[in-house]
């Protein structure tokens, strides 16, 4: 019996969402936490760099810049949120404090803050304006807090400064509502007294866990999400969500960007997925001479596919300008990206959605006589093309290789195949292959390989040559445990008019 003959038999019986007699596949560790799963579902988030550097034109301030330089003329956090929401972003992280030590909130712990600036007569609070705008606009709110402080005289004193930094964390994490991500930069240089500081990161993380238990913590090595190993916005085509954390540190304690940060580690003991950060301009802070150097929508689309489509989250930075706005050029570029994503991957573009499917291994399938109804399948191949991220095709225990096929409209070209695993069960696939019939009338005898790959994870976008085919086959060639797919989608890239 061919795969599609089997599929025709199965199509005679409605398939329920669950089959109590067939247990789901056993998870294979390490596994993500609930906060990691929630963060991964965001896929695309914004980053805001804004502070004295915006007005002085430098990337790393020295800490001696007077607070008076900070004076945006038209700050509008609602404009930031609207741009990001319209672009499809689900959250934003702002530099509450960068290395210069300037605080974008009126801290009680330092005079180097917005309270000492002329902006709003010293009564302004950037974090308040953004957190309020996020709640109104439906975006999640996150904060970047640099432990390096080139202004505060306590920096370099050891525990005295660490206690100061923990107090700053407490101020921020108790004053602005829910925080979805806390971003720790590991930069560590000299403070105003010429001394360096040894950061007590375990205690910093403990404060976050105490005050914002649902927040993910970012650093070079997690503990919840890791740096992808570059600031160019892409992840490796092989990208495990697991990492061998031992041997990695933060900032200067971390070795030079390594393959393991970009690709993860199959045998890593910790689930620490990657975040791919990049600025929409060459700089992270605003520089007027970069107004014509904004990445194009096509460049951003390429990075989106190589981050979100490589099992990482895409974290795109906007250098808010001296007015206190996302510049028109930046807004136009990211909204152009959104149009490209929608044209290619938006509603109604999946050529495999609801298509007839077949597979050589389906969990719970029991072959009966030709005239008997098959057992209902909770994990049939149709689950991979139903558009529901919570249902999935699964295979029998002990399986390490399996095949799934979907029938397509042979008149419609495609050049992208999207795969996804139910990662709450662990990341499984080591190697896969995508094929189409060698000729239109070969009746499943000969196949032409159009792509090969390694990991899948939360989402894998596979670029393939433009192709027309009656059938598409995905072979899982090797896996850590029985293969499962929650998504098999087929798309054609389009340039919006």
Number of C-alpha atoms within 10 A of each C-alpha: 6 11 17 18 11 16 20 13 14 21 14 10 13 10 17 10 12 14 15 8 8 14 12 18 17 11 16 15 17 19 20 22 15 12 16 20 15 15 23 22 12 16 23 24 25 29 25 22 24 25 33 29 24 26 18 17 15 15 18 15 21 17 20 14 17 13 21 16 16 24 22 19 13 12 19 17 22 18 16 23 27 18 20 27 20 14 22 21 23 21 25 28 25 25 22 23 23 27 23 24 27 30 26 24 21 22 18 12 14 16 15 25 26 27 23 18 20 16 20 13 11 15 13 19 18 22 23 18 16 24 26 18 21 23 14 11 14 14 23 22 26 28 24 20 23 20 29 26 30 28 21 22 14 21 28 24 15 15 15 11 21 22 15 17 23 19 17 19 20 17 16 19 20 12 11 16 14 18 24 22 25 23 21 21 19 19 14 20 16 15 24 17 14 11 15 18 20 15 20 16 15 8 13 19 16 13 17 21 14 11 16 19 15 19 21 24 22 22 19 25 26 23 16 21 25 26 24 30 24 16 13 16 26 27 31 20 20 21 27 32 29 27 25 18 21 10 9 18 15 19 16 11 13 14 11 10 13 14 14 20 28 25 24 26 21 19 12 18 15 20 27 29 33 35 31 28 25 23 22 25 21 15 19 22 25 27 21 12 8 11 14 10 14 21 17 18 20 15 13 22 19 15 21 26 22 23 31 26 27 29 31 35 30 28 24 26 23 27 25 25 24 24 15 21 20 23 19 11 16 24 22 16 20 27 19 20 23 21 22 21 21 18 19 20 19 13 8 11 16 22 20 24 20 16 18 18 27 24 23 16 20 22 21 20 18 11 11 10 8 9 7 9 13 17 16 19 25 26 30 25 31 30 25 31 26 19 18 11 16 13 22 25 26 28 28 19 13 10 15 18 20 22 21 24 25 28 19 20 13 13 10 14 18 20 16 21 23 18 22 24 28 23 22 18 18 22 30 26 25 21 18 20 16 22 19 22 20 15 14 13 10 10 13 16 9 12 17 12 14 17 16 16 17 19 27 29 26 30 26 28 23 23 19 16 12 13 15 18 19 17 21 21 22 22 18 23 18 18 20 17 23 23 29 29 28 27 30 27 24 25 23 20 18 13 12 12 6
